[in-house]
Amino acid sequence: MFCFNVMYMNFKGLVYWGAFLVLMSICLILYIQYDRQKKEVGQTTSVLKHTQGLVEKMLNEQIALVGSEGFLLNKELSIVSSNNSGKSLIDVVGKRRVLVLYFSLNNCSDCYNYCLDELKSHSLEKALVFVSGFNVRDLYVFSRSNHFNNEMFCVKGLGLPTEQLNMPFMFVVGSDLKPTHFFIPKKEHPIQTDKYLELVNDYLSGKCG
């Protein structure tokens, strides 16, 4: 009887330990599944936040572009060329239609250098560059060092909503000084930039209305 009790107690202990190990295994499996799902949810949340940020950025860009379309520029706006010649905006534009690249020194340098390279590669004669943040001497050096043949001008700003995006942008303007055909060139989307410049070149040369 004593031996039976000992064996029973040993068996009971093994059962308890076995049940404990099974329970711990189940808890471990559940924890691993929970941790995996938590990471997946975290990754999904991160992706959603990133996507939301991109959508908001695109919406802000579109709002600024639409708000700038047809905005009347100040014809008396004073601008200074890289050779230190002061002129008004209406004198620079004259009776022609031109493409304007506008950027600020506060913009990403890779961004505006990309825009300048694109203008050079497309050899657009009817293109001007307005730069905010340069003094005349620095603009002259910058223009020469980049071998840029188009006219470059120092401006304090144009008053366009698009300037608030802190990104280089392009537009077309004529003698009425109402800018149209706004575009934000992006290095990661070179095909769109090339297509825009091709269309603008046709528009300025009279190939399309």
DOBADREN-976829 format. One record per atom (N, C-alpha, C): y, x, z; chain; atom name. Coordinates in steps of 0.05 Angstrom, whole numbers, plus 32768, in hexadecimal, padded with zeros to 4 digits. Each point is the difference from the previous one (the first is absolute). Layout:
DOBADREN-976829
Y  X  Z  A  CA
...
end
This chain:
DOBADREN-976829
7FE8  8011  8000  A  N
8018  7FEF  8000  A  CA
8019  8011  8000  A  C
7FFF  8015  8010  A  N
8017  8012  8001  A  CA
8004  800D  7FE5  A  C
7FEA  8008  7FF3  A  N
8003  800C  7FE5  A  CA
800C  7FED  7FEC  A  C
7FF7  7FE7  8002  A  N
800B  7FEB  7FEE  A  CA
801E  7FFD  8004  A  C
8008  7FFF  801A  A  N
801D  7FFD  8005  A  CA
8010  8017  7FF5  A  C
7FF4  8018  8003  A  N
800E  8017  7FF6  A  CA
8002  7FFF  7FE2  A  C
7FEA  7FF8  7FF3  A  N
8000  7FFD  7FE3  A  CA
8013  7FEA  7FF7  A  C
8001  7FEB  800E  A  N
8012  7FE9  7FFA  A  CA
801D  8009  8002  A  C
8005  800E  8016  A  N
801C  800A  8004  A  CA
8008  8013  7FE9  A  C
7FED  8012  7FF9  A  N
8006  8012  7FEA  A  CA
8004  7FF1  7FE6  A  C
7FEF  7FEC  7FFB  A  N
8002  7FF0  7FE8  A  CA
801B  7FF1  8000  A  C
8007  7FF4  8017  A  N
8019  7FF2  8002  A  CA
8018  8012  7FFB  A  C
7FFD  8018  800B  A  N
8016  8014  7FFB  A  CA
8003  8007  7FE3  A  C
7FE8  8003  7FF3  A  N
8001  8006  7FE3  A  CA
800C  7FE9  7FF0  A  C
7FF9  7FE8  8008  A  N
800C  7FE8  7FF3  A  CA
801E  8000  8003  A  C
8009  8004  8018  A  N
801D  8000  8005  A  CA
800E  8016  7FF0  A  C
7FF4  8017  8000  A  N
800C  8017  7FF1  A  CA
7FFF  7FFA  7FE2  A  C
7FEA  7FF5  7FF8  A  N
7FFE  7FF9  7FE3  A  CA
8015  7FEB  7FF8  A  C
8003  7FEB  8011  A  N
8014  7FEC  7FFB  A  CA
801C  800C  8001  A  C
8004  8012  8012  A  N
801A  800D  8002  A  CA
8006  8010  7FE7  A  C
7FEC  800F  7FF7  A  N
8004  8010  7FE8  A  CA
8005  7FEF  7FE7  A  C
7FF1  7FEA  7FFF  A  N
8004  7FED  7FE9  A  CA
801C  7FF4  8001  A  C
8009  7FF8  8018  A  N
801A  7FF5  8003  A  CA
8016  8015  7FF9  A  C
7FFC  8019  8009  A  N
8013  8015  7FF9  A  CA
8001  8005  7FE2  A  C
7FE8  7FFF  7FF3  A  N
7FFF  8004  7FE3  A  CA
800F  7FEA  7FF2  A  C
7FFC  7FE7  8009  A  N
800E  7FE9  7FF4  A  CA
801F  8003  8003  A  C
8008  8008  8019  A  N
801C  8004  8005  A  CA
800C  8016  7FEE  A  C
7FF0  8016  7FFD  A  N
8009  8016  7FEF  A  CA
8003  7FF7  7FE3  A  C
7FEC  7FF1  7FF6  A  N
8002  7FF6  7FE4  A  CA
8018  7FEE  7FFD  A  C
8004  7FEE  8013  A  N
8017  7FED  7FFF  A  CA
801A  800F  8001  A  C
8001  8015  8010  A  N
8019  8010  8002  A  CA
8006  800F  7FE6  A  C
7FEA  800B  7FF4  A  N
8003  800E  7FE6  A  CA
800A  7FED  7FEB  A  C
7FF4  7FE7  7FFF  A  N
8009  7FEC  7FEC  A  CA
801D  7FF8  8005  A  C
8007  7FFD  801A  A  N
801C  7FF8  8007  A  CA
8013  8016  7FF8  A  C
7FF9  8019  8006  A  N
8011  8017  7FF9  A  CA
8004  8002  7FE2  A  C
7FEA  7FFB  7FF1  A  N
8001  8002  7FE3  A  CA
8013  7FEA  7FF5  A  C
7FFC  7FE7  800A  A  N
8010  7FEA  7FF7  A  CA
801E  8005  8008  A  C
8004  800C  8018  A  N
801B  8005  8008  A  CA
800E  8014  7FED  A  C
7FF1  8014  7FF8  A  N
800B  8014  7FED  A  CA
8006  7FF3  7FE6  A  C
7FED  7FEF  7FF7  A  N
8004  7FF2  7FE6  A  CA
8018  7FEE  8001  A  C
8004  7FF2  8017  A  N
8017  7FEF  8003  A  CA
8019  8011  8001  A  C
7FFF  8017  800D  A  N
8017  8012  8002  A  CA
8007  800A  7FE4  A  C
7FEC  8007  7FF0  A  N
8005  800A  7FE5  A  CA
800C  7FEA  7FEF  A  C
7FF5  7FE8  8003  A  N
800A  7FE9  7FF1  A  CA
801D  7FFA  8007  A  C
8006  8001  801A  A  N
801B  7FFB  800A  A  CA
8013  8015  7FF5  A  C
7FF7  8019  7FFF  A  N
8010  8016  7FF6  A  CA
8006  7FFC  7FE2  A  C
7FEC  7FF8  7FF1  A  N
8003  7FFB  7FE4  A  CA
8014  7FE9  7FFB  A  C
7FFD  7FEB  8010  A  N
8011  7FE9  7FFE  A  CA
801D  8007  8006  A  C
8004  8010  8015  A  N
801B  8009  8007  A  CA
800D  8011  7FE9  A  C
7FEF  8012  7FF5  A  N
800A  8011  7FEA  A  CA
8007  7FEF  7FE8  A  C
7FEF  7FEC  7FF9  A  N
8005  7FEE  7FEA  A  CA
8019  7FF0  8005  A  C
8003  7FF6  8018  A  N
8018  7FF1  8007  A  CA
8019  8010  7FFD  A  C
7FFF  801A  8008  A  N
8016  8012  7FFD  A  CA
8008  8004  7FE3  A  C
7FEB  8003  7FEE  A  N
8005  8004  7FE4  A  CA
800D  7FE7  7FF3  A  C
7FF6  7FE8  8008  A  N
800A  7FE7  7FF6  A  CA
801E  7FFD  8008  A  C
8006  8005  8019  A  N
801B  7FFE  800A  A  CA
8013  8013  7FF1  A  C
7FF6  8019  7FFB  A  N
8010  8013  7FF2  A  CA
8006  7FF7  7FE4  A  C
7FEB  7FF5  7FF2  A  N
8004  7FF6  7FE5  A  CA
8013  7FE9  7FFF  A  C
7FFE  7FEE  8014  A  N
8012  7FE9  8001  A  CA
801D  8009  8004  A  C
8004  8014  8012  A  N
801B  800A  8005  A  CA
800B  800D  7FE7  A  C
7FEF  800E  7FF1  A  N
8009  800D  7FE7  A  CA
8009  7FEA  7FEC  A  C
7FEF  7FEB  7FFD  A  N
8007  7FEB  7FED  A  CA
8019  7FF2  8007  A  C
8004  7FFA  801A  A  N
8018  7FF3  8009  A  CA
8019  8011  7FFA  A  C
7FFE  801A  8005  A  N
8016  8012  7FFA  A  CA
8006  8002  7FE2  A  C
7FEB  8001  7FF0  A  N
8003  8002  7FE3  A  CA
800D  7FE6  7FF5  A  C
7FF6  7FEA  8009  A  N
800C  7FE6  7FF7  A  CA
801D  7FFD  8009  A  C
8005  8009  8018  A  N
801B  7FFE  800B  A  CA
8014  8012  7FF2  A  C
7FF6  8016  7FF4  A  N
8011  8013  7FF2  A  CA
8005  7FF9  7FE3  A  C
7FEE  7FEF  7FF4  A  N
8002  7FF9  7FE4  A  CA
8019  7FF0  7FFB  A  C
8011  800A  7FEE  A  N
8019  7FF3  7FF9  A  CA
8016  8004  8013  A  C
7FFC  8011  8014  A  N
8014  8006  8014  A  CA
8018  800E  7FF2  A  C
8018  7FF7  8005  A  N
8017  800C  7FF3  A  CA
8009  8019  800E  A  C
7FFE  8017  7FF2  A  N
8008  8019  800B  A  CA
801F  8003  7FFF  A  C
800A  8010  8012  A  N
801D  8005  8001  A  CA
8008  8013  7FEA  A  C
8010  7FF6  7FED  A  N
8008  8010  7FE9  A  CA
8011  8018  8007  A  C
800E  7FFD  8017  A  N
8012  8016  8009  A  CA
7FF1  8014  8012  A  C
7FE6  7FFC  8004  A  N
7FF0  8013  8010  A  CA
8004  801C  7FF7  A  C
8008  8012  8012  A  N
8005  801B  7FF9  A  CA
7FE6  8011  8001  A  C
7FFB  800D  7FEA  A  N
7FE9  8012  7FFF  A  CA
8008  801B  7FF5  A  C
7FF2  8015  8008  A  N
8008  801B  7FF8  A  CA
7FE8  800D  7FF2  A  C
8005  800B  7FE9  A  N
7FEA  800D  7FF1  A  CA
7FFA  801C  800C  A  C
7FEA  800B  7FF6  A  N
7FF7  801A  800B  A  CA
8014  8017  7FF8  A  C
8011  7FFB  7FEC  A  N
8014  8014  7FF9  A  CA
801B  7FFA  800D  A  C
7FFF  7FEF  8016  A  N
8017  7FFA  8010  A  CA
8015  7FEF  7FF2  A  C
7FF7  7FEF  7FEE  A  N
8013  7FEF  7FF1  A  CA
7FFE  7FE4  800D  A  C
8017  7FF6  800B  A  N
8000  7FE6  800D  A  CA
8006  7FEA  7FEC  A  C
7FF0  7FEB  8001  A  N
8003  7FEA  7FEE  A  CA
7FFA  7FE5  800F  A  C
8007  7FEA  7FF3  A  N
7FF9  7FE6  800B  A  CA
7FE6  7FF8  7FF2  A  C
7FF2  7FED  800C  A  N
7FE6  7FF7  7FF6  A  CA
8003  7FF5  7FE4  A  C
8014  7FF0  7FFB  A  N
8004  7FF4  7FE6  A  CA
8005  8015  7FEA  A  C
800D  8016  8008  A  N
8005  8015  7FEC  A  CA
7FE6  800E  7FF9  A  C
7FEF  8004  8013  A  N
7FE6  800D  7FFB  A  CA
7FEE  7FEF  7FEE  A  C
7FFE  7FE7  8007  A  N
7FEE  7FEE  7FF1  A  CA
800C  7FF9  7FE4  A  C
801A  7FFB  8000  A  N
800D  7FF9  7FE7  A  CA
7FF6  7FE7  7FF4  A  C
7FFD  7FFF  7FE5  A  N
7FF8  7FE8  7FF2  A  CA
7FE2  8000  7FFA  A  C
7FF2  8014  8009  A  N
7FE4  8003  7FFA  A  CA
7FEE  7FF4  8016  A  C
7FE7  7FFF  7FFA  A  N
7FEC  7FF9  8014  A  CA
7FF0  8019  8007  A  C
7FFD  8005  801A  A  N
7FF2  8019  8008  A  CA
7FEC  7FFA  8016  A  C
7FED  8012  8002  A  N
7FED  7FFF  8016  A  CA
800B  8012  8016  A  C
7FFF  7FF6  8019  A  N
8009  800F  8017  A  CA
7FE9  8005  8013  A  C
7FFD  8018  8008  A  N
7FEF  8007  8017  A  CA
8011  8005  8018  A  C
7FFB  7FF1  8015  A  N
800F  8004  8019  A  CA
7FED  8009  8016  A  C
8009  8015  800E  A  N
7FF1  8008  8018  A  CA
8012  800E  8014  A  C
7FF7  8001  8018  A  N
800F  800C  8016  A  CA
7FF1  8018  800A  A  C
800E  8013  800C  A  N
7FF3  8017  800D  A  CA
7FEF  7FF7  8017  A  C
8004  7FE8  800A  A  N
7FEF  7FF6  8016  A  CA
7FE5  7FF6  7FF6  A  C
7FFE  7FFD  7FE5  A  N
7FE7  7FF7  7FF5  A  CA
7FEB  8017  8001  A  C
7FE7  7FF9  7FFB  A  N
7FEB  8014  7FFE  A  CA
8005  8013  7FE9  A  C
8001  801A  8005  A  N
8006  8013  7FEA  A  CA
7FEB  7FFF  7FEA  A  C
7FE7  7FFD  8007  A  N
7FEB  7FFE  7FEB  A  CA
8005  7FE8  7FEF  A  C
800B  7FEA  800C  A  N
8005  7FE7  7FF1  A  CA
8015  8004  7FEB  A  C
8017  800B  8008  A  N
8016  8003  7FEC  A  CA
7FFB  8017  7FED  A  C
7FF1  8014  8008  A  N
7FF9  8015  7FED  A  CA
7FED  7FF5  7FEB  A  C
7FEE  7FEF  8008  A  N
7FEE  7FF2  7FED  A  CA
8010  7FF0  7FEC  A  C
8014  7FF1  8009  A  N
8011  7FF0  7FEE  A  CA
800F  8012  7FEC  A  C
800A  8016  8009  A  N
800F  8012  7FEE  A  CA
7FED  800C  7FEC  A  C
7FE8  8007  8008  A  N
7FEC  800B  7FED  A  CA
7FF9  7FEB  7FEB  A  C
7FFE  7FE7  8008  A  N
7FF9  7FEB  7FED  A  CA
8017  7FFC  7FEC  A  C
8018  8001  8009  A  N
8017  7FFE  7FED  A  CA
8000  8017  7FEC  A  C
7FFA  8017  800A  A  N
8000  8018  7FEE  A  CA
7FE9  7FFD  7FEC  A  C
7FE9  7FF8  8009  A  N
7FE9  7FFE  7FEE  A  CA
8003  7FEB  7FEA  A  C
8011  7FEB  8006  A  N
8004  7FEB  7FEC  A  CA
8019  8005  7FEF  A  C
800F  8015  8007  A  N
8017  8009  7FF0  A  CA
8014  7FE8  7FFB  A  C
8006  7FF2  8014  A  N
8013  7FE9  7FFE  A  CA
801D  800B  7FFF  A  C
800D  7FFC  7FE9  A  N
801B  800A  7FFD  A  CA
8014  7FED  800F  A  C
7FFA  7FE6  8000  A  N
8012  7FED  800D  A  CA
7FF8  7FFC  801D  A  C
8000  8015  800F  A  N
7FF8  7FFF  801C  A  CA
8014  8010  8011  A  C
8008  7FF4  8016  A  N
8011  800D  8013  A  CA
7FF2  8001  801B  A  C
8008  8013  8011  A  N
7FF5  8003  801A  A  CA
8016  7FFF  8015  A  C
7FFE  7FEC  8012  A  N
8013  7FFE  8016  A  CA
7FF2  8009  8019  A  C
800D  8012  800E  A  N
7FF4  800C  8018  A  CA
8013  7FFC  8018  A  C
7FF5  7FF6  8016  A  N
800F  7FFC  8018  A  CA
7FF8  8016  8014  A  C
8013  800D  800D  A  N
7FFA  8014  8014  A  CA
8005  801D  7FF8  A  C
8004  8004  7FE6  A  N
8006  801B  7FF6  A  CA
801E  8004  7FFF  A  C
8009  801A  8005  A  N
801B  8006  7FF8  A  CA
7FFF  800B  7FE3  A  C
8017  8004  7FF4  A  N
8001  8007  7FE4  A  CA
7FF2  801B  7FFA  A  C
8005  8013  8011  A  N
7FF4  801B  7FFC  A  CA
7FE2  7FFF  8001  A  C
7FF5  7FF2  8015  A  N
7FE3  7FFE  8003  A  CA
7FF4  7FF0  7FE8  A  C
800E  7FEC  7FF7  A  N
7FF6  7FF1  7FE9  A  CA
7FFF  8011  7FE7  A  C
8014  8011  7FFD  A  N
8000  8012  7FE8  A  CA
7FE8  8013  8002  A  C
7FFB  800C  8017  A  N
7FEA  8013  8003  A  CA
7FE5  7FF1  7FFC  A  C
7FFF  7FE8  800B  A  N
7FE7  7FF0  7FFE  A  CA
7FFA  7FF9  7FE3  A  C
8015  7FF8  7FF1  A  N
7FFD  7FF9  7FE4  A  CA
7FF7  8018  7FF0  A  C
800C  8017  8004  A  N
7FF9  8018  7FF1  A  CA
7FE3  800A  8007  A  C
7FFA  7FFF  8019  A  N
7FE6  800A  8009  A  CA
7FE9  7FEF  7FF6  A  C
8006  7FE6  7FFA  A  N
7FEC  7FEE  7FF6  A  CA
8001  7FFD  7FE2  A  C
8012  8010  7FF3  A  N
8003  8000  7FE3  A  CA
8003  7FE3  7FF5  A  C
8011  7FF1  800E  A  N
8004  7FE4  7FF9  A  CA
8019  7FFE  7FEE  A  C
7FFD  7FF5  7FE8  A  N
8015  7FFF  7FED  A  CA
8012  7FE7  8002  A  C
7FF5  7FEA  800B  A  N
8010  7FE8  8002  A  CA
8015  8003  8015  A  C
8015  7FF0  7FFD  A  N
8016  8001  8013  A  CA
7FF8  7FF7  801C  A  C
800A  800F  8014  A  N
7FFA  7FF9  801C  A  CA
801B  7FFD  800E  A  C
8001  7FEC  8012  A  N
8018  7FFA  800E  A  CA
7FFC  7FFC  801E  A  C
8014  8009  800F  A  N
7FFF  7FFB  801D  A  CA
800D  7FE4  8005  A  C
7FF2  7FF0  8010  A  N
800B  7FE6  8007  A  CA
7FFB  7FFC  801E  A  C
8010  7FEF  800C  A  N
7FFD  7FFA  801D  A  CA
7FEE  7FE8  8004  A  C
7FF9  7FF3  7FEA  A  N
7FEF  7FE8  8001  A  CA
800B  7FEB  7FED  A  C
7FEE  7FEE  7FF8  A  N
8008  7FEC  7FEC  A  CA
8003  7FE4  800D  A  C
7FF7  7FFD  8018  A  N
8001  7FE7  800E  A  CA
7FEA  7FEC  7FF8  A  C
7FEB  800B  7FF4  A  N
7FEA  7FEF  7FF7  A  CA
7FEB  7FFC  8017  A  C
7FF5  7FE8  8002  A  N
7FEB  7FFB  8014  A  CA
7FE8  8014  7FFD  A  C
7FFB  8009  7FE8  A  N
7FE9  8012  7FFB  A  CA
8003  801A  800F  A  C
8019  8008  8006  A  N
8004  8019  800E  A  CA
7FF4  8000  801C  A  C
7FFD  7FE8  800B  A  N
7FF6  7FFD  801C  A  CA
7FE2  8007  8001  A  C
7FF3  8002  7FEA  A  N
7FE3  8006  7FFF  A  CA
7FFB  801E  8005  A  C
8015  8010  7FFE  A  N
7FFE  801D  8004  A  CA
7FEB  800C  7FED  A  C
8002  7FF7  7FE7  A  N
7FEE  800A  7FEA  A  CA
8011  8004  7FE7  A  C
7FF9  8013  7FEF  A  N
800D  8002  7FE6  A  CA
7FFA  7FE8  7FEF  A  C
8014  7FF8  7FF0  A  N
7FFB  7FE9  7FEE  A  CA
8010  8003  7FE7  A  C
7FF8  7FF1  7FEB  A  N
800D  8001  7FE6  A  CA
800A  7FE4  7FF9  A  C
8014  8000  7FEF  A  N
800A  7FE6  7FF5  A  CA
8010  8006  7FE7  A  C
8005  7FEB  7FF1  A  N
8010  8001  7FE8  A  CA
801B  7FF3  8005  A  C
8015  800B  7FF6  A  N
801B  7FF4  8004  A  CA
8010  8005  7FE7  A  C
8011  7FEC  7FFA  A  N
8012  8001  7FE9  A  CA
801D  7FFE  8008  A  C
8011  7FFA  7FED  A  N
801D  7FFE  8005  A  CA
8007  7FEA  8014  A  C
7FEF  7FEC  8003  A  N
8006  7FEB  8013  A  CA
7FFA  8008  801D  A  C
7FF4  8017  8003  A  N
7FF9  800C  801A  A  CA
7FEE  7FEE  8011  A  C
7FF0  7FF0  7FF2  A  N
7FEC  7FF0  800E  A  CA
7FE4  800C  7FFC  A  C
7FF5  800E  8013  A  N
7FE7  800E  7FFC  A  CA
7FE8  7FED  7FFD  A  C
7FEE  8007  7FEE  A  N
7FE8  7FF0  7FFA  A  CA
7FE8  8014  7FFE  A  C
7FE9  7FF4  7FFB  A  N
7FE7  800F  7FFB  A  CA
7FFB  8015  8016  A  C
8001  7FF7  8019  A  N
7FFB  8012  8017  A  CA
7FE2  8008  8001  A  C
7FFC  8018  8009  A  N
7FE5  800B  8002  A  CA
7FFF  8015  8015  A  C
7FEA  8001  8010  A  N
7FFC  8015  8014  A  CA
7FE9  8011  7FF7  A  C
8006  8018  7FF5  A  N
7FEA  8012  7FF7  A  CA
7FF0  800B  8018  A  C
7FE6  8000  7FFD  A  N
7FEF  800B  8015  A  CA
7FEC  8014  7FF4  A  C
7FFF  8017  800D  A  N
7FEF  8015  7FF7  A  CA
7FE3  7FF8  7FFD  A  C
7FF7  7FEE  8012  A  N
7FE4  7FF8  7FFF  A  CA
7FFA  7FEB  7FEA  A  C
8015  7FF7  7FF2  A  N
7FFD  7FED  7FEA  A  CA
800E  800A  7FE7  A  C
7FF8  8017  7FF5  A  N
800E  800C  7FE9  A  CA
7FFF  7FEF  7FE7  A  C
7FEB  7FF1  7FFC  A  N
7FFD  7FF0  7FE8  A  CA
8016  7FEB  7FFE  A  C
8006  7FF3  8017  A  N
8015  7FEC  8001  A  CA
801B  800D  7FFB  A  C
8005  8018  800A  A  N
8019  800E  7FFC  A  CA
8004  8006  7FE2  A  C
7FEB  800B  7FF4  A  N
8001  8006  7FE3  A  CA
8005  7FE7  7FEF  A  C
7FF3  7FEB  8007  A  N
8004  7FE7  7FF1  A  CA
801C  7FF6  8003  A  C
800B  8001  8018  A  N
801B  7FF7  8005  A  CA
8014  8010  7FF0  A  C
7FFD  801B  8000  A  N
8013  8011  7FF2  A  CA
7FFE  7FFC  7FE1  A  C
7FE8  7FFA  7FF7  A  N
7FFC  7FFB  7FE3  A  CA
800F  7FE6  7FF8  A  C
7FFC  7FEB  8011  A  N
800D  7FE7  7FFA  A  CA
801F  8002  8002  A  C
8009  800E  8014  A  N
801E  8004  8003  A  CA
800B  8010  7FE9  A  C
7FF1  8014  7FF7  A  N
8009  8010  7FE9  A  CA
8003  7FEE  7FE7  A  C
7FEC  7FEF  7FFC  A  N
8002  7FED  7FE9  A  CA
8017  7FED  8003  A  C
8004  7FF7  8019  A  N
8016  7FED  8006  A  CA
801C  800D  7FFA  A  C
8003  8019  8009  A  N
801A  800E  7FFD  A  CA
8004  8008  7FE3  A  C
7FEB  8004  7FF1  A  N
8003  8008  7FE4  A  CA
8002  7FE8  7FEE  A  C
7FFE  7FE8  800B  A  N
8003  7FE7  7FF0  A  CA
7FE7  7FF6  7FF3  A  C
7FE9  800C  8008  A  N
7FE7  7FF7  7FF4  A  CA
7FF6  7FE6  800B  A  C
800A  7FF9  8018  A  N
7FFA  7FE6  800B  A  CA
8018  7FF5  800F  A  C
8002  7FE6  8003  A  N
8018  7FF4  800C  A  CA
8001  8002  801E  A  C
end
